[in-house]
Amino acid sequence: MADDIADGRAPGPGQPALGVVMLDTVFPRPPGDIGNPATFAFATRYQRVPAASPRRVVFGQAEGLGGAFVEAALALQAQGCQAIVTSCGFLALHHREMAAALRVPFASSALCWLPTLYQVCGGPEAVGVLTASAGALSDAHLEAVGGSARSPRAGMDEAGEFARVILGNQPEGDMARVGQEVVETAVRFAAAHPRLRALVLECTNMPPYAAEIARRCRLPVFDLVSLARQLMAGAAAR
C-alpha cells in the first residue's frame, strides 16, 4: 500500500504539478535532490512506498514491490499530477509496467535519457552513466528503457560516505563529503573515458552536484531532475 507522505509545493488553481513516487527513506535531501520540493519552481506531490528501502530497490531489484509502485503512481495521477517520476533510477526495471498503467508522461529513471543522448552524441559509447552502485546496475536496467550495455558505467565507493548515508539510509551524514565523493568519482570516470560526450546521473541524489560535475568534467550532465523539468514544460504548454 502506498503512503501519501506530503504535498511539496501545493499547486494553485489550474497549475500543473509533478508527482514523485518515493522510496521509504530518511537520509538528508538537499536542494537539487528529487525529494526536496525546493528543487523545483513548480508544484510537487509525493507518494511514498513503505518498505521500499534503498537496499531493497537497488540490490534486491524491488522484488515484490512492483504493484505498490504502480499504486503510488496511480494515486499521484488521481491527485491531478500531469507528469510523474520516481526517486530511484534503479526503478528502470519497472518502467514498462508503471508507464503502461498511467495516462500521463512518466519517467522511472534518468536512464530514460539514454536513447535520445545516443542519437545526439554519437552512440552508446559516448554516453557515460554514473550510478550509486556499479555492481547492482545491470545491462537489464539500461535495456529496460532503451539503453545499451555498451554505455560505460562507474559507481560510488562501497565504503564511502555516499554509500553509508544514501544506500544505508541514515538520517544524518556528512553531505559535504557525499558531494565531494560524487564529483571526484565523476572526474575520474570522465578522465578514464576521454571519448565521452555526455554524462547521465542514474541516482536521484546526485543532481545537487550536477553543476560542479559539468564544470570539472567539461561535459553536459543529464539527470532525472532535468528530465522532470522537461516533462513539466510540456505539461505547462499543453
Beta strands, then each sheet from edge to edge (+ up, - down):
strand 1: 3-7
strand 2: 17-22
strand 3: 43-48
strand 4: 83-86
strand 5: 106-107
strand 6: 127-131
strand 7: 153-155
strand 8: 198-201
strand 9: 221-222
sheet 1: 1+ 3- 2- 4- 5-
sheet 2: 7+ 6+ 8+ 9+
end
